[in-house]
Amino acid sequence: MLNALGLMADQAVMFAIIIALGSAGIVALFMALLWPRRWQLHYRIEVFFAALLVVLAVFADARSTAAFTAYEKDLPRGDSLAGVPDTGQDQDAFDRTVRVFAFQWGFAFVDENGAASRNAVKVAPGQKVLFTIMSNDVVHGFNIPAARMTTEFEPGAVRHIWIRSPDTPGKYLIQCLNYCGVGHSQMKAWLVVDGAPTES
Amino acid sequence: MALPTADEIAETRTLHWQPRNLLGTLTLKELLFSNDYQVIAIKGILTSLVMLGLAGLFALTFRTELAVPGIQYFGARVYITLLTLHGMLMVFGFVIPLTLSVCYFLMPKLLKLDGLLWSGLAQWSYWLLALAAVLLLVGRPDFTWTFYTPMSLRVGGDLVWLGYLAIVLVGISEFLAGVMLIRNALAWRGGLMTMPLMGWAMLTVGAMLVISTPALSLVGTLLLTDWLGATAMFDPAAGGSTKTFLWMFWFYGHPAVYLPFVPAIGILYSLLPRFLGRPMWSHVSAIIAFSSLFLLSFVVFHHHFQPAVTEHTWVQRAFQILTLLIFIPSTLHVFNWIASLWQGRIPDSARRAVPFKFAIGAIFFVIYGGVTAFINAQISIDTDFIHNTYWIPAHFHAMFLGFCAQMAIAGIYFVYPYITGRHYNQTLANAHFWLWQIGIFGKVTMMFLLGLVFFPRWVVDYLPLTEWATPQMVLTIAANLIGLGFLVFVVNLALTVRHGRECSGDPWELGDDIAVPAGTPAPAE
């Protein structure tokens, strides 16, 4: 299954950058401690180094923005409960649209036909699923590790995320990622992947 | 820049760096109420260490619960109360006041002041913070150290209001400390460009404190009035806004992460030249890094809650760019430290000195944990596996514990001979050093691994998955090593304060293996 953000290649590059930077720093530190040779660095080297960091920041901003913009392209917009679009061309891009109500401490799911379920939502393998999420009590999180997607939402707001459901049937964890009260540890649900794979 | 002469170096050492048994001659009344800067520093250090002991004990208690899946010893409410007290006491009661207290001791000596100007403010700051700590321990709030609304208005017992009041007092306490630090930094008469880097650190953190802490006190006040029903600022159900809370709290909360970081940098800039016997590689680079860190520190806070509140696209992107850029000044500091180590021989006396070892450990962890800031800033990756998984505590434990706390401990080992007239026990100090390096590395690494597999923050119980349970067990063992190291540290200080080897002269005199050429800047600067 692909990350909905299409980030796997980008993440590999970003991890390579931080591993390279971190390793260079730690090697330089240990060289200073253990290697007898000494250097008097020219100030110009630090200027080049700072310029390199600026270039990396510009690159990271560009990649992150490109990935997130592409991801958000299909998402409907809406900042309030009243603004939730029930139908619309945006949602044609998805195989399923599911409304999620987060509460202390669980998730209720309402599908396109108005059928409700608590702490479990059933989808077919490989489906592109839009979740329209809201909370009416406190700030909650909504994270599906298998889909590598997280969002958080304050009470009264509506947040949209979409995922590509896993190709392999099974039960996949959905969890709250923001402390929301004493029952936070128990605030889990399941993405149940079952049925025939979806062609896409 | 006018550099001090060799005679001035000798004079500085004689006047300011004379070991004596200050601690042993203090009466209890003097310790509690004297406005002498050294006494205020000693009081702050001792109190912060008590806070570290308490907060560490809370951590080891809930770590024991988290070592294996399931509920073993206590339920969610006890867990989150311990976690809240751990976070609040570590941040407000230990790492910020300890780094500042070490700086209170060093600053007048380095800035050639007779003492701390306006030291009464430091005294008030101390007592208000002590009162806040007592209120927290009595109130036992269970709303985490970030107390997001409306959750924080709907939890806790009848005494939860003491927690809100404590937040107000912490803000006032830190504000007073900030005013005093700015006053003392500006007392430097040699011009800003020649001001010792400790002065720059104090000017930077003082300005951060003065600008950011009113927001914290205001948040605490509004939490209290919301809870009382007099206002409805932060509860959407009553017409308020969580978004307002997030913007107000994190306006304090992000500069707040630099409140221990900047003083720790100041301690490092003070200790390295002293041990190496030469000035830092670049004074100007450090000033540029301090200034840019200060300016950027107020405009990056949105990254703490970027998946929680969507703003206009350009606002989100602006915060992402600024957060990526703030990586640079911190990196320039690290560059400066390593370049300083590279540019000449490292004396054997430095290699033996435990403060120097802790400084090296701190530099290691600021690289190891700090480099991840580059990906944390990116909204797309943050929305993937970073936000509110264990990846975040991994990052801030590397910075707070690995860097800030270790630099404060380096500072304590450094000032110890000056306040007791005795040396610490080298063997015990070495044991402390290695227990902490292994423990902190294990702890931070396990937290990073848990973040990669989406382990959520703030949970007392978790699914029995191998990829979650194994790192949690190792993490608990690593945390106990840190606890053991702290115990060794306390035993060392307790034993040597009366029975340690007496100092016969400057405890940090450069070794015979390095010569200080005439005209070299005072090592302390």
Interface residues (C-beta under 8 A of the other chain):
Chain A: N3 L5 L7 D10 Q11 M14 F15 I17 I18 L21 G22 G25 I26 A28 L29 M31 A32 L33 R38 W39 Q40 L41 Y43 E46 F49 A50 L53 V54 L56 A57 A60 D61 R63 S64 T65 A67 F68 Y71 D79 D137 V138 V139 G141 N143 P145 R148 M149 T150 T151 E152 F153 E154 P155 G156 A157 R159 L173 Q175 C176 L177 N178 Y179 C180 G181 V182 G183 H184 S185 Q186
Chain B: A76 R77 I80 D142 T144 Y148 P150 M151 R154 V155 P236 A237 S241 T242 K243 L246 W281 S282 S285 F305 P307 A308 V309 T310 R317 Q320 I321 L324 L325 F327 I328 T331 L332 V334 F335 N336 I338 A339 L341 W342 Q343 G344 R345 I346 I360 I363 F364 I367 Y368 V371 T372 F374 I375 A377 Q378 I379 S380 I381 T383 D384 F385 H387 N388 T389 V453 F454 P456 R457 W458 V459 V460 D461 Y462 L463
